[in-house]
């Protein structure tokens, strides 16, 4: 249905190079990767903390 193929990814890469330049592109990629990694870790921490919250106060309705 919706996906990025090789031609679309090439267009995105060329536009990124034109906008940010070749020197800034690696640092932007690193920052984006760290942000995604932090988001995933936050989701994992949130789901692992949920059962502890349920056990802490039995009066809380689900």
N, C-alpha and C positions, 0 to 999 in steps of 0.2 A: 504494500500500500504506500507507505512513505519510507523512503530510505535514501541514504546518501551513497551514490555510486562514485566511481573513480572520477568522472568528469566534474561532478559537483564539488568533490573534495579538492580537486586541482584549482577550481575557481576560488574557493575559500582560501586556499594557501596563497594564491597570487594576490588576492585582495589584502590578506593579512600582511604579506611582504610589502605591498605598496603603502599601506597605512602605517605600520609600525616600524618597518625597516628590518634588515637582516640582523642587526645587532641586538634589538630588543625582543625578537621573536623567541629565542630560547628561554629567556627569563620569564616571559609571559606564559610559556608552556609549563615551566617549572612551578610557577605560582598557581596556575590552574590545576595542575596535578596535586599539589599540596592541599588546595581548597577542597577538591573532591575527596581526597583521602581523609581529611578532617571531618567532612560531612558524613562519610560512611562510618567513621569511628564514633561520631556523635550519635548516629542512629543505633549502632550496636550497644553503646552505653545506655541509651534511653530504654531500649527493649530489655536489657539485662537488669535494670533497676526497677522496672515495673512490678515484678513479682514480690520484691522486697517491700514495696509500698503497700501492696495489698495485704501482706502479712502483718504490717506494722499496726494498723488500726482496723479491727474487724467490723467497726460500725460503718465504715465507708461503703456505700452502695456502688456496685459496678454498673 
